[in-house]
């Protein structure tokens, strides 16, 4: 509906110096996906998303 698919969700309060959402997005980009990290303020989570994805297959989380 909104043209994006969530590939992963990561808590914002991770250990200092740890960037699991960024690492996950980097791995997805190496596989050819245009992944990016956004912040979902309502849930206090970092989301790894792909914009403009075909959402008919459903979102993974």
C-alpha positions as CSV (number, residue, x, y, z in Angstrom):
1,X,0.0,0.0,0.0
2,X,2.7,2.5,0.9
3,X,5.2,1.1,-1.6
4,X,7.8,-0.3,0.8
5,X,8.6,-3.6,2.3
6,X,10.1,-4.1,5.7
7,X,13.1,-6.5,5.6
8,X,14.0,-6.3,9.3
9,X,13.3,-4.6,12.6
10,X,15.9,-3.7,15.2
11,X,15.5,-2.1,18.7
12,X,16.8,1.4,18.9
13,X,18.5,0.7,22.3
14,X,21.2,-1.6,21.1
15,X,24.7,-1.7,22.7
16,X,26.9,1.3,22.2
17,X,28.9,0.9,19.0
18,X,26.6,-1.7,17.6
19,X,24.7,-1.0,14.4
20,X,22.8,-4.1,13.6
21,X,20.2,-2.4,11.3
22,X,23.0,-0.7,9.3
23,X,24.9,-4.0,9.0
24,X,21.7,-5.8,7.9
25,X,20.9,-3.1,5.3
26,X,24.5,-3.3,4.0
27,X,24.2,-7.1,3.5
28,X,20.9,-6.6,1.7
29,X,22.6,-4.0,-0.6
30,X,25.4,-6.5,-1.4
31,X,22.6,-8.9,-2.5
32,X,21.3,-6.2,-4.9
33,X,18.4,-4.8,-2.9
34,X,18.1,-1.0,-2.4
35,X,17.8,-1.3,1.4
36,X,17.8,1.6,3.7
37,X,17.4,2.2,7.4
38,X,14.6,4.4,8.8
39,X,13.4,5.1,12.3
40,X,9.9,4.2,13.4
41,X,9.4,6.6,16.3
42,X,6.1,5.1,17.4
43,X,7.7,1.7,18.1
44,X,11.3,2.9,18.9
45,X,12.7,0.6,16.3
46,X,15.0,0.9,13.3
47,X,13.4,-0.6,10.2
48,X,15.4,-1.8,7.2
49,X,13.1,-1.1,4.2
50,X,13.1,-1.3,0.4
51,X,11.1,1.5,-1.1
52,X,8.9,0.9,-4.1
53,X,8.9,-2.8,-3.5
54,X,6.1,-5.1,-4.7
55,X,4.2,-5.6,-1.5
56,X,1.9,-8.3,-2.9
57,X,4.3,-11.0,-1.7
58,X,3.9,-9.7,1.8
59,X,6.3,-8.1,4.2
60,X,8.9,-10.0,6.1
61,X,9.8,-8.9,9.6
